[in-house]
Structures are given as C-alpha cells and as structure tokens.
Amino acid sequence: MSGLASCFEPQEGCLDVEATNFDAAADKDCCCEYPKLRIETVQRFDTLQYLPDNVYPGAGGKLFRIKGVVFYLSEFQLFQNGSIYSVSDSVQLQTYAPVGTDTIKKTFTDDFLLVRRIPVDNPVGDFRPAGTFEKVRFRLGLSPDAGRIIPKLAPAGSPLRVQADSLWYGRDAGYVFLRAIIARDSMASTKPDTLAFTKADLDDFFVQNTVNLVHPSGGYDFTLKLTVDYKKMFEGLDWTTGDILTWKSQIVANLPNVFSVSQ
C-alpha cells in the first residue's frame, strides 16, 4: 500500500491558558495576547453625572460652569502581600536633557494615561499577576523624566503626543499635569479661566487607596473603576474673588479626597 501524502497543516494559536486568546484547539503556539489593566473612569459632581460645559452649584449655592477637566495619570502600582506589581509594557522615548540642549533616549514603563471625559475605558497595559490586591497607587501627572519627553518623537497614538486637549505647553513650560477650565458663573458668555497645574504646583502627588481588588487567573482583563468627584475638587472655592492662585491652592488641598478606586 503506497504512503498517503499528509494534508495536515498545524493550526496556529495561543496555547497559554493565562492569555486572553487561549485556543485549546491550536497545534502551534503563537500570537498570545495577555490581560490588560484597564481604568474605567466615573466622573461626577457629587451625585450628578459630570458633563463638560455644564453648570454646577459651588460654595454658598453660587453656580459656576465647568468647561472641561483633563489630567495625566502614570506609574500605576498594585500591592499584594508586600510585593509591588505594575504593567509589563515599556517604551523607549526621546527626552530633553535636564540641562542644555542635548536629547536622551530613556526607557519608560508605558502606562501613561491622558484622562478626558471620553473615553471611559482606558487601557493602561499588560498585567498578568492574579490574586487579591490590597493597595493601589498612581501618580497624578508625570515623573520628572517623563515631563521632559519630546512630544513629536513619541509614537503615534501616545498620550504624550500633541493632540486635542494636549497638555504640552511648549519646551519651556513642558507638560501640564492637570488643567481645569472654569467659568465663575452660569452665564454662557462669561470668559472662562484656565487653571493649569504643573510640577511646581503638584510636585510628586500620588493617589493611594487601600482596596480589596481581585484579578482572577485565566486570561481576564483587570478593570479598576476610578471615581473622580469634581464637587470635592472645587470644594470651598470662592468664585467671586477671581484669585486664580488662591483657587489653585485650595484645589491642591482638596485633591487627596477627589479620587477613589473600586472594582
């Protein structure tokens, strides 16, 4: 009996059970994709849904208008039994030197987020550790090194590129960490004020929450719900003064109460 030519072709697919695209029917391992840490933002004003360019009650019931709020988050860390975990993604980026005109190539953890009203779901990066995590920590803004990244040399689609709602203010000013555009009354014709917070305002400001967060094994994304309460951010501000420096100082004092993380 003559031999029969085999028509079998190995089926490529991911054979890692921890991957999101695990394929038990595959014969040849390839193309695995892993779970991501995702930040689902819930932006509100007390019990009200936050909507850009909407009117909200301030101190003494005085109405003011929040035209928009945009901010950077970075350096996400999850704590489990004394160990610290972060996303596994990294990226090489060109930065300005701290002094002089030279540029430097540096490797960063690629977990930068530019948080706007939309999108709500923000993927941070690959995150494979499973189990229960008791603490979460992240930076509001950027590290000193990341603050010197050259936007036009960042990859397409990077939050650090110049774009709509960009917080890059030029070579001298660098990146703004948080920007709030506020009209001090409810009149649509009132010229808004821009409150821009840089490293000089925030320095190294980290949000840290004690939590009980569970990332199941088996290739599931790890989604955290970040609630941002703008009532708490603007608590106690007197919009009749027009004193931007005083407003900014009060907002910085309010920031520890603004962010909370749950699942």
Secondary structure, DSSP 8 states (H G I E B T S, - for coil): -----------EEB--TTSTTB-TT-SEE------EEEEEEEEEETTEE--TTEEEE-GGG-EEEEEEEEEEEEEEEEEETTEEE----EEEEEEE-SSSS-EEEEEEES--EEE-SS-SEEEEEE----EEEEEEEEEES--TTGGGB-GGGS-TT-TTSS-TT--B--TTT-B-SEEEEEESSS-TTS--EEEEE-HHHHSS-EEEEEEEEEE-TTT--EEEEEEEEHHHHTTT--TTS--HHHHHHHHHHHGGGTEEEE-
